[in-house]
Amino acid sequence: MPIPGYDPEDIDEQLESRLDDEEIENRLTESELEAYRDGDANLIDFLDGDEIEGILDR
């Protein structure tokens, strides 16, 4: 989910730094996880705004 005024790669790096592998696996479907691991998508492509805010507020 794009967030206006922010660099998606910066947000994705912050999300990755706050989530361990198990948390990522629990939040994504199998197909999303495969796309994420293959580098075809980022976490922000699959998480909604509330999820992103909750993770970044940790």
ChimeraX attribute file (.defattr): number of C-alpha atoms within 10 A of each C-alpha:
attribute: neighborCount
match mode: 1-to-1
recipient: residues
	/A:1	13
	/A:2	12
	/A:3	11
	/A:4	7
	/A:5	6
	/A:6	9
	/A:7	10
	/A:8	17
	/A:9	12
	/A:10	10
	/A:11	18
	/A:12	16
	/A:13	13
	/A:14	14
	/A:15	19
	/A:16	17
	/A:17	11
	/A:18	14
	/A:19	13
	/A:20	10
	/A:21	8
	/A:22	8
	/A:23	11
	/A:24	16
	/A:25	14
	/A:26	10
	/A:27	14
	/A:28	15
	/A:29	12
	/A:30	11
	/A:31	9
	/A:32	18
	/A:33	19
	/A:34	14
	/A:35	14
	/A:36	17
	/A:37	11
	/A:38	10
	/A:39	9
	/A:40	10
	/A:41	14
	/A:42	22
	/A:43	23
	/A:44	19
	/A:45	14
	/A:46	17
	/A:47	14
	/A:48	12
	/A:49	13
	/A:50	9
	/A:51	13
	/A:52	19
	/A:53	12
	/A:54	9
	/A:55	15
	/A:56	15
	/A:57	8
	/A:58	6
